[in-house]
Amino acid sequence: MTRIAFISDIHANLEALNAVLQEIDTHGADMIICLGDVVGYGPNPKECIDVIRSREIPTIKGNHDDYCSMLFEADITKRLRDDIKTSIEWTQTQLSFDDVDWLAKLPESLASDEDFNLIHGSNTPNHYNYCRDEETIKLNFEYQQYPLCFCGHSHSPLIGVDRGEELPYVDYIRKQTIKPDAKVLVNVGSVGQPRDTDPRACIVYYEFEEHTLAISRIPYNFKITQEKIRAANLPEKFAARLAVGK
């Protein structure tokens, strides 16, 4: 039986990343896949890149990975909120050219034969659209070509099931079996900056042959991460939200 551990939206939170990898190593997985945003917001972008690269974890390019790799794009920061602009500019100072090159070369999507595909945000033409409610997931299904898709980006673990002309069924992930007779989208939540009011880091496991999902929430010492964010003079909101998960 093939067990895949999906992680996403690490956001340079080394404490959360180490906690989830320890959990995965303890309970076992045949493969770990990261659905993007290794960097951004948090205080340890280089260290998180080093961990992901050293373990050869297949990784999708997230929007923050994209922003941080656009060193010579003069207009990129004009399109971002001031707090994100501050984070991106600071993150770029922490990375080597090799780190930036790795981020730039990450794929926007991956697919496993005809079984499922992987994306950071959405299957829509704008891959950085969010899938976080009935309307946004319904729009995704209009473009989703595979029966099953895994994504991140919204920082909230959700499952959406296509119901044709009706709005899709959307709920939080629990231990469940995916039925093969409808399109399904699984949003795997966030390792380093959850926004579903649960501050614990998130992992979603997928048992390939049995088509079953399970979610695991991992506590970690977010106060250490908060202290690092403040020491780097990054926006206070990036530290404060780690305690409340939103």
Secondary structure, DSSP 8 states (H G I E B T S, - for coil): --EEEEE---TT-HHHHHHHHHHHHHH--SEEEE-S--SSSSS-HHHHHHHHHHTT--B---HHHHHHH-TT-TTGGGGS-HHHHHHHHHHHHH--HHHHHHHHTS-SEEEETTTEEEESS-SSSSTT----SHHHHHHHHTT--SSEEEE-SSSSEEEEEEETTEEEEEEE--SEE--TTS-EEEEE--SSS--SS--SEEEEEEETTTTEEEEEEE---HHHHHHHHHHTT--HHHHHGGGTT-
